[in-house]
Amino acid sequence: MSKFFANITELPPDPLFGLKARYGADTRSDKVDLGIGAYRDNNGKPWILPAVKLAEKKLVALPDYNHEYLNISGYQPFLTEAAKVILGNDSRAISEGRVVSQQSLSGTGALHLAGKFLKESYTGSDVTPTVYLSKPTWGNHVQIFESIGFKVAFYPYWNNATKELDIEGYLETIRNAPSGSIFVLHACAHNPTGLDPTVDQWKKILYEISKKNHLPLFDSAYQGFASGNLDKDNFAVRLAIDDNSIKAPIVICQSFAKNVGMYGERVGAVHVIVQEKEQSLNNAIKSQLNKLTRSEISNPPAYGAKVVATILTDSALRAQWEEDLVTMSSRINKMRNKLRELLISYNTPGNWDHIVSQTGMFSFTGLTPEMVARLEKTHGVYLVSSGRASVAGLNDHNVDKVAKAFDEVVRFSSKSKF
C-alpha cells in the first residue's frame, strides 16, 4: 500500500450498482432486472415520455436556445414552476413569498444540499440535531446525512409480520426524539416498501411533529408517479404547509428523475418554506444555498431543467405530461395485480395482498436475502437483498417467469427449514 494513502481501504460496490453490474454480466436471455428503479415499458425498454420528446423539439428550435451557464441558483422558470408542482398553484406559501428555491442535482443532490444547509444554518435544536430516517429507508439516505456529519437515527416504519405500517412505533419515536430534530419523510411511494401512511395516519404524524417542533424534510421523488395524480401524491406535503401547526421551517427535496423520466439529466430542487414573512430571511437563506452550490458545482446543469420548464410552462405539454404519468402508474399497478394473481393461482405459500396495497415503483416483497440470492443464481431474477423489487421492471412478457421464480424460492426455503 502506498505510504501516501496508508489509511485507504477498498469499499464494497454500491449495492444497487453492483447488482446492475452482475445483471449486465449475466448471459441468460430471459434474465429480469427488478433492481434499480427506472421505468421500463411493456417490452422492458427505457421510455422517453412523449411530453419530453415534444418539449425537446420545441426547446432546441427556439431562436435564443443556447448552452450558456445558468445562475448559481439555477434556471428560474424551472424553479418557479417546480414550486407550483410540489406546493400547488394556489399555494399560500408561494403567494406570501415564504418559499426559497434552489436547483439541485436531482433528488440526491437536493438531499445533500439541504443537509449541508441545515448542518450549517439550522438552530432549532439546543444540540446538534439528529436526522431521523424510516426503518427501512432508501439506502443512500444514511450515507448522505452521515457524510455531512449528522448523527442518524431511525423511526419504526415497516412491520414485517403484518406487512403494514408500524404507526404506533413511528409516533412514539417522534414523541421521544429531542425537540427540534429533523425527520426525513417520504412524500409518497415510500422507498423501499411502497407503503404510505393513510390520510389519517399522516395527520397524526404531522401533529406529533408539530408538538415537538421537529423539522420535517420531505423527500419527494415520485410525485405523480405513484397514483398518476400530482395532487393526490402530494397530500402530506401540502397538509404540513397549509395546516399552520408546524412552526419549524419545512424543507422539500424534489426530483424529476422518475416522473419526467429525466434520470441522467439530474433535475431537482430544494425548497425551504419558512413561517416568517421576512425578505431579509429569504435573502439570507438564498445566499447560503448559493454559497454551497458555488463551492460544490459552481452552477447547476441547464438542459434537463429547461426541458422540464418547457413542459410545465406549456399547457398542451403539461396536459401530455399528466397523461404520461397515468400511463406509467397504470402499467405499474397492472403489474402489481398480475403478479399477485399469479402467486395466488400457484398457491404460493404466504399472503401476497401487500403487493397491491403498496404503491409507486417499489414493492417490499417480504422475500428474505437467502430467497433473493437464489432468485438471482437459479432464475436470473435480480432484486436487492432486502427483498425490494422494482415493479417497473415487470411486463407482460416476464411476469409469469417472475411469479414462478418467487414460488420456487419460497417453497425451497420452506423445505430447507425442515
Backbone torsions as a table, in degrees:
resi	resn	phi	psi	omega
1	MET	NA	136.9	-179.7
2	SER	-60.8	138.6	177.4
3	LYS	-66.7	-19.2	-179.2
4	PHE	-81.9	-16.7	176.5
5	PHE	-132.1	51.1	-172.4
6	ALA	-65.2	-26.0	-175.3
7	ASN	-100.6	5.7	-175.8
8	ILE	-84.6	139.3	176.5
9	THR	-129.7	151.8	178.0
10	GLU	-78.5	127.9	179.8
11	LEU	-90.2	154.3	176.3
12	PRO	-66.9	156.8	178.8
13	PRO	-60.5	151.5	172.1
14	ASP	-56.2	131.7	-174.6
15	PRO	-54.1	-43.9	-177.1
16	LEU	-71.9	-44.5	-177.7
17	PHE	-78.0	-24.5	170.6
18	GLY	-66.6	-39.6	175.9
19	LEU	-61.9	-43.4	179.3
20	LYS	-61.6	-39.1	179.4
21	ALA	-65.1	-41.5	178.4
22	ARG	-65.9	-39.5	177.9
23	TYR	-62.3	-43.8	-179.8
24	GLY	-63.7	-31.2	-178.8
25	ALA	-83.5	-11.6	-178.8
26	ASP	-74.2	126.9	-176.1
27	THR	-93.0	-1.3	179.6
28	ARG	-67.2	131.4	-174.9
29	SER	-72.7	-21.5	-177.0
30	ASP	-105.0	19.7	179.1
31	LYS	-63.5	154.2	-176.4
32	VAL	-132.4	129.4	179.5
33	ASP	-100.7	107.7	174.4
34	LEU	-115.7	28.9	-175.4
35	GLY	-96.1	-88.6	-174.3
36	ILE	-65.4	135.6	-175.0
37	GLY	-80.3	93.2	173.4
38	ALA	-142.5	136.7	-177.1
39	TYR	-67.0	137.6	174.4
40	ARG	-126.8	146.8	179.2
41	ASP	-78.2	-174.5	-174.8
42	ASN	-70.1	-7.6	173.5
43	ASN	-104.0	9.6	178.1
44	GLY	76.7	19.4	-176.8
45	LYS	-106.6	151.1	172.9
46	PRO	-57.4	144.2	-175.0
47	TRP	-121.5	118.5	172.3
48	ILE	-86.5	123.1	-177.3
49	LEU	-59.9	138.0	174.8
50	PRO	-53.2	-37.7	178.5
51	ALA	-62.4	-36.3	179.6
52	VAL	-69.3	-43.9	178.6
53	LYS	-58.3	-44.4	180.0
54	LEU	-67.1	-40.5	-179.4
55	ALA	-65.3	-39.7	179.6
56	GLU	-63.0	-41.9	178.0
57	LYS	-62.3	-44.2	-179.8
58	LYS	-65.4	-41.8	-176.3
59	LEU	-63.2	-51.5	-174.3
60	VAL	-72.4	-15.1	178.5
61	ALA	-85.3	-9.1	-179.5
62	LEU	-65.5	138.2	-176.7
63	PRO	-64.5	-24.9	-179.4
64	ASP	-102.9	15.3	179.6
65	TYR	-64.0	135.6	-178.6
66	ASN	-156.7	177.0	179.7
67	HIS	-117.8	34.6	178.6
68	GLU	-70.2	160.9	176.2
69	TYR	-60.0	146.3	168.5
70	LEU	-83.6	168.7	169.1
71	ASN	-64.9	163.3	179.2
72	ILE	-57.7	-38.3	-178.4
73	SER	-71.5	-21.9	-178.8
74	GLY	115.8	-170.3	-177.0
75	TYR	-83.9	109.6	-170.4
76	GLN	-61.0	-41.3	176.6
77	PRO	-57.7	-36.5	176.6
78	PHE	-65.7	-47.2	-177.3
79	LEU	-62.9	-40.8	179.7
80	THR	-61.3	-46.9	-177.1
81	GLU	-75.7	-34.3	178.5
82	ALA	-62.1	-39.6	177.7
83	ALA	-63.3	-37.2	178.0
84	LYS	-68.0	-36.8	178.8
85	VAL	-61.5	-44.4	-174.4
86	ILE	-82.8	-32.3	-174.9
87	LEU	-104.8	-19.9	-178.5
88	GLY	101.7	146.9	-179.3
89	ASN	-62.5	-27.4	-177.8
90	ASP	-101.9	22.9	-176.7
91	SER	-62.1	126.9	177.4
92	ARG	-69.1	-33.2	179.1
93	ALA	-61.9	-38.6	177.7
94	ILE	-69.3	-48.7	-176.4
95	SER	-64.6	-28.0	179.8
96	GLU	-89.1	0.1	177.0
97	GLY	70.7	36.2	-177.9
98	ARG	-106.9	15.9	-177.3
99	VAL	-116.7	126.7	174.1
100	VAL	-114.3	121.3	-174.3
101	SER	-117.4	144.7	-179.0
102	GLN	-141.6	132.5	178.6
103	GLN	-72.4	147.5	-177.2
104	SER	-138.9	172.6	175.2
105	LEU	-83.7	80.8	-179.5
106	SER	56.3	-158.2	-175.0
107	GLY	-72.4	-38.4	178.4
108	THR	-62.1	-45.7	177.6
109	GLY	-63.9	-34.9	178.0
110	ALA	-64.6	-43.8	179.0
111	LEU	-64.1	-41.2	179.1
112	HIS	-65.7	-45.0	-179.6
113	LEU	-64.2	-44.9	179.1
114	ALA	-63.0	-41.4	179.1
115	GLY	-62.4	-45.6	178.3
116	LYS	-61.2	-42.9	179.9
117	PHE	-61.6	-46.9	-178.4
118	LEU	-67.6	-37.1	179.7
119	LYS	-62.0	-36.5	-176.5
120	GLU	-89.1	-28.3	-166.5
121	SER	-121.8	-19.0	-174.2
122	TYR	-79.9	125.9	-177.3
123	THR	-126.4	29.9	-178.3
124	GLY	-81.9	-1.3	180.0
125	SER	-124.8	149.3	-179.9
126	ASP	-70.9	-21.9	177.8
127	VAL	-125.3	174.6	175.5
128	THR	-58.9	120.1	-172.8
129	PRO	-67.5	148.8	173.6
130	THR	-90.7	141.7	174.6
131	VAL	-94.9	121.4	179.5
132	TYR	-99.6	127.8	179.3
133	LEU	-117.3	153.0	176.7
134	SER	-69.4	153.4	176.6
135	LYS	-119.4	106.3	5.6
136	PRO	-85.9	170.9	175.0
137	THR	-142.2	176.7	174.1
138	TRP	-58.8	128.7	-172.5
139	GLY	-56.6	-32.7	-176.7
140	ASN	-72.2	-20.0	178.1
141	HIS	-55.4	-44.5	-174.6
142	VAL	-62.2	-52.2	-175.3
143	GLN	-71.9	-27.2	175.8
144	ILE	-61.0	-53.3	-174.3
145	PHE	-75.7	-34.2	176.6
146	GLU	-67.7	-36.8	179.5
147	SER	-66.2	-25.8	177.6
148	ILE	-77.9	-23.5	179.1
149	GLY	115.0	7.3	178.0
150	PHE	-80.4	148.0	164.9
151	LYS	-79.3	132.9	-177.8
152	VAL	-111.3	133.2	173.9
153	ALA	-129.9	176.7	-173.2
154	PHE	-131.8	148.2	170.6
155	TYR	-111.8	140.6	-179.6
156	PRO	-58.1	142.3	-179.1
157	TYR	-137.5	-63.6	-174.5
158	TRP	-93.7	124.1	173.4
159	ASN	-97.0	105.2	-172.8
160	ASN	-66.8	-27.7	-178.5
161	ALA	-69.9	-38.8	-176.4
162	THR	-103.4	-10.0	-175.1
163	LYS	59.2	33.6	-178.3
164	GLU	-128.9	172.3	178.1
165	LEU	-73.1	133.3	174.6
166	ASP	-84.7	74.5	-172.0
167	ILE	-67.6	-35.9	-178.7
168	GLU	-69.0	-41.9	176.5
169	GLY	-64.5	-37.5	177.8
170	TYR	-59.7	-52.2	-177.0
171	LEU	-66.1	-37.9	-179.4
172	GLU	-64.3	-38.3	178.4
173	THR	-65.6	-40.1	177.4
174	ILE	-60.8	-43.2	-178.3
175	ARG	-66.1	-36.2	-174.5
176	ASN	-88.7	-13.8	-179.6
177	ALA	-68.7	145.7	177.2
178	PRO	-55.9	138.9	-179.8
179	SER	-54.0	140.3	178.6
180	GLY	83.9	12.4	176.0
181	SER	-69.4	166.8	179.3
182	ILE	-107.8	122.9	179.0
183	PHE	-111.1	118.4	177.2
184	VAL	-85.6	119.1	-176.3
185	LEU	-116.0	133.9	176.0
186	HIS	-82.3	117.3	-174.1
187	ALA	-60.6	-39.1	175.8
188	CYS	-165.1	165.4	178.3
189	ALA	51.0	59.9	-175.5
190	HIS	-49.9	132.5	178.2
191	ASN	-108.1	115.8	23.8
192	PRO	-106.6	-1.8	-166.1
193	THR	-83.6	-24.5	-173.1
194	GLY	72.4	7.9	-177.8
195	LEU	-102.8	120.5	179.5
196	ASP	-110.1	149.2	172.6
197	PRO	-61.4	152.0	172.9
198	THR	-73.7	172.1	177.2
199	VAL	-57.4	-45.7	-179.4
200	ASP	-64.7	-39.4	178.9
201	GLN	-66.2	-40.7	177.4
202	TRP	-59.7	-40.9	179.7
203	LYS	-61.5	-41.4	178.5
204	LYS	-66.8	-42.3	180.0
205	ILE	-60.8	-49.5	-176.8
206	LEU	-69.8	-31.6	176.0
207	TYR	-63.3	-46.1	-179.7
208	GLU	-67.3	-36.1	176.6
209	ILE	-62.7	-41.8	-179.7
210	SER	-66.6	-37.4	-178.9
211	LYS	-63.0	-32.5	-178.2
212	LYS	-99.0	8.4	-179.9
213	ASN	55.0	33.3	174.7
214	HIS	-73.5	156.8	176.6
215	LEU	-98.4	117.3	176.1
216	PRO	-84.2	129.3	175.2
217	LEU	-116.2	108.4	-178.1
218	PHE	-87.8	127.8	171.8
219	ASP	-98.8	107.8	-176.3
220	SER	-112.0	92.3	-177.8
221	ALA	-106.9	-8.6	-170.1
222	TYR	-134.7	22.2	-177.7
223	GLN	-58.8	128.1	-178.5
224	GLY	83.6	-17.5	-177.5
225	PHE	-87.9	-22.9	-177.4
226	ALA	-78.0	-59.8	-176.6
227	SER	-101.9	-14.6	-172.8
228	GLY	91.3	-3.3	-177.4
229	ASN	-121.7	118.0	-176.1
230	LEU	-60.6	-42.7	-177.3
231	ASP	-69.7	-42.4	180.0
232	LYS	-62.3	-40.5	-178.0
233	ASP	-73.1	-11.4	-177.0
234	ASN	-113.7	21.6	-178.0
235	PHE	-56.2	-47.8	-173.5
236	ALA	-64.5	-42.3	-179.7
237	VAL	-61.7	-47.1	-176.9
238	ARG	-70.3	-33.7	175.5
239	LEU	-62.8	-43.6	-179.2
240	ALA	-60.9	-37.5	-175.9
241	ILE	-82.9	-41.2	-173.0
242	ASP	-84.9	-17.0	-177.2
243	ASP	-71.2	-25.4	176.9
244	ASN	70.7	4.8	-179.8
245	SER	-85.5	-25.7	-179.7
246	ILE	-81.7	120.6	-177.0
247	LYS	-95.5	-20.3	177.7
248	ALA	-75.0	162.5	171.9
249	PRO	-60.5	157.8	174.8
250	ILE	-120.0	130.2	-178.2
251	VAL	-115.8	135.2	179.6
252	ILE	-123.0	129.2	174.0
253	CYS	-108.6	115.8	-168.8
254	GLN	-116.9	132.7	178.3
255	SER	-122.5	143.6	173.2
256	PHE	-112.1	17.4	179.5
257	ALA	-64.4	-49.3	-174.6
258	LYS	-82.3	-50.9	-169.5
259	ASN	-77.5	-13.0	171.4
260	VAL	-116.9	-0.1	179.5
261	GLY	66.9	29.8	-177.8
262	MET	-99.3	46.7	-172.0
263	TYR	-52.6	-57.8	-174.8
264	GLY	-81.6	-7.6	-179.7
265	GLU	-87.6	-12.9	171.2
266	ARG	58.4	64.6	-177.6
267	VAL	-106.2	116.6	179.6
268	GLY	-156.5	177.2	-178.8
269	ALA	-154.7	152.6	169.4
270	VAL	-110.4	132.8	174.9
271	HIS	-121.7	123.9	176.0
272	VAL	-107.3	118.3	-179.0
273	ILE	-107.9	119.3	-179.3
274	VAL	-105.0	159.3	-179.2
275	GLN	-89.5	-20.5	-178.6
276	GLU	-90.7	137.0	177.0
277	LYS	-91.7	72.4	-177.3
278	GLU	-124.0	113.9	-179.8
279	GLN	-62.3	-33.8	179.8
280	SER	-64.1	-35.6	177.2
281	LEU	-68.1	-44.2	176.6
282	ASN	-57.3	-44.7	-179.0
283	ASN	-62.9	-39.2	-179.5
284	ALA	-67.0	-43.7	178.4
285	ILE	-61.1	-46.6	-179.7
286	LYS	-60.2	-41.3	-178.7
287	SER	-64.5	-37.6	179.4
288	GLN	-70.5	-40.4	176.3
289	LEU	-63.8	-38.5	177.5
290	ASN	-64.5	-40.3	179.4
291	LYS	-62.0	-45.1	-179.7
292	LEU	-65.3	-43.0	179.0
293	THR	-62.9	-46.1	-177.7
294	ARG	-61.2	-39.6	-175.9
295	SER	-75.4	-22.5	-175.0
296	GLU	-103.7	-43.2	-177.5
297	ILE	-132.0	4.1	-177.9
298	SER	68.8	-64.3	171.7
299	ASN	-155.8	157.0	-172.0
300	PRO	-78.1	163.1	-180.0
301	PRO	-69.4	147.7	-169.4
302	ALA	-95.1	-40.3	-165.1
303	TYR	-59.2	-53.4	-177.2
304	GLY	-62.0	-40.6	179.5
305	ALA	-62.6	-37.7	178.9
306	LYS	-69.6	-36.2	177.1
307	VAL	-63.8	-48.1	-179.6
308	VAL	-63.3	-42.5	178.6
309	ALA	-62.5	-36.6	178.2
310	THR	-62.2	-41.5	177.9
311	ILE	-64.7	-45.1	-172.9
312	LEU	-75.0	-19.1	-178.6
313	THR	-102.5	0.7	179.3
314	ASP	-115.5	117.2	-172.8
315	SER	-60.9	-37.5	179.8
316	ALA	-69.3	-41.8	178.7
317	LEU	-69.3	-36.5	176.9
318	ARG	-62.4	-42.0	178.1
319	ALA	-64.7	-40.0	177.8
320	GLN	-64.1	-41.2	178.5
321	TRP	-60.1	-43.1	-179.8
322	GLU	-66.1	-32.3	172.2
323	GLU	-65.6	-40.7	-179.8
324	ASP	-62.9	-37.8	177.7
325	LEU	-61.8	-40.8	177.8
326	VAL	-65.7	-40.2	178.6
327	THR	-58.1	-48.2	-177.3
328	MET	-68.5	-49.5	-176.5
329	SER	-65.5	-36.1	-179.4
330	SER	-67.0	-41.3	-179.8
331	ARG	-65.8	-39.6	178.6
332	ILE	-64.6	-43.3	178.6
333	ASN	-63.5	-37.3	176.5
334	LYS	-60.2	-42.5	-179.8
335	MET	-68.7	-36.1	175.0
336	ARG	-57.6	-50.0	-177.7
337	ASN	-65.6	-39.6	-179.3
338	LYS	-65.2	-43.5	179.4
339	LEU	-61.8	-45.2	179.0
340	ARG	-62.1	-45.0	179.5
341	GLU	-58.5	-42.8	-179.2
342	LEU	-66.4	-42.5	179.2
343	LEU	-62.7	-38.2	177.1
344	ILE	-66.7	-41.9	-178.7
345	SER	-65.0	-28.1	177.9
346	TYR	-88.2	1.6	-177.1
347	ASN	55.0	37.5	178.5
348	THR	-61.5	128.8	-178.8
349	PRO	-54.7	139.6	178.5
350	GLY	106.1	171.9	177.0
351	ASN	-105.3	128.9	-174.5
352	TRP	-113.2	17.1	-179.3
353	ASP	-63.7	-26.6	-177.3
354	HIS	-63.2	-22.7	-179.7
355	ILE	-63.0	-37.4	-178.2
356	VAL	-92.2	-17.5	177.0
357	SER	-82.2	-18.5	175.3
358	GLN	-79.0	170.3	-175.9
359	THR	-143.9	161.6	176.6
360	GLY	87.6	-159.3	-172.3
361	MET	-73.9	-29.1	-168.8
362	PHE	-113.0	154.1	171.4
363	SER	-131.4	130.7	171.6
364	PHE	-85.9	97.5	-168.4
365	THR	-69.3	-28.0	-173.3
366	GLY	93.6	-2.1	177.0
367	LEU	-70.5	142.4	-178.7
368	THR	-82.2	164.2	176.2
369	PRO	-55.8	-35.2	179.0
370	GLU	-66.5	-40.9	177.4
371	MET	-64.4	-41.6	-179.7
372	VAL	-63.3	-41.7	179.0
373	ALA	-62.0	-39.9	178.9
374	ARG	-69.5	-37.6	176.1
375	LEU	-54.9	-45.5	-177.6
376	GLU	-68.7	-48.7	-174.1
377	LYS	-71.2	-43.9	-172.3
378	THR	-89.1	-34.3	-170.6
379	HIS	-116.6	-10.1	-177.8
380	GLY	69.5	28.7	176.7
381	VAL	-107.4	118.9	-171.0
382	TYR	-107.2	123.6	167.9
383	LEU	-148.5	165.9	-174.1
384	VAL	-71.8	158.1	-170.6
385	SER	-62.8	-23.0	179.2
386	SER	-69.6	-12.4	-175.5
387	GLY	93.6	5.1	177.2
388	ARG	-74.0	127.2	178.5
389	ALA	-116.4	136.8	173.0
390	SER	-83.2	105.8	-176.8
391	VAL	-64.7	-22.7	178.4
392	ALA	-63.7	-19.3	178.5
393	GLY	-81.4	-8.1	177.1
394	LEU	-84.6	147.8	174.4
395	ASN	-152.2	176.7	-177.0
396	ASP	-61.4	-22.2	-176.0
397	HIS	-87.5	-20.9	-175.3
398	ASN	-123.4	-7.2	-173.6
399	VAL	-65.3	-34.3	178.6
400	ASP	-67.7	-42.3	176.8
401	LYS	-59.0	-44.3	-178.6
402	VAL	-64.5	-43.4	179.7
403	ALA	-61.3	-43.4	178.8
404	LYS	-65.1	-36.6	178.0
405	ALA	-66.7	-44.1	175.9
406	PHE	-57.2	-46.6	-178.4
407	ASP	-58.8	-44.7	-177.4
408	GLU	-64.9	-44.3	-176.2
409	VAL	-72.3	-32.3	176.7
410	VAL	-66.1	-44.7	179.5
411	ARG	-67.0	-39.7	178.6
412	PHE	-61.6	-42.1	179.3
413	SER	-63.7	-40.5	-179.8
414	SER	-64.0	-41.6	-179.3
415	LYS	-67.1	-38.5	-174.8
416	SER	-69.5	-12.7	-179.5
417	LYS	-85.4	-7.3	-176.3
418	PHE	-119.1	NA	NA
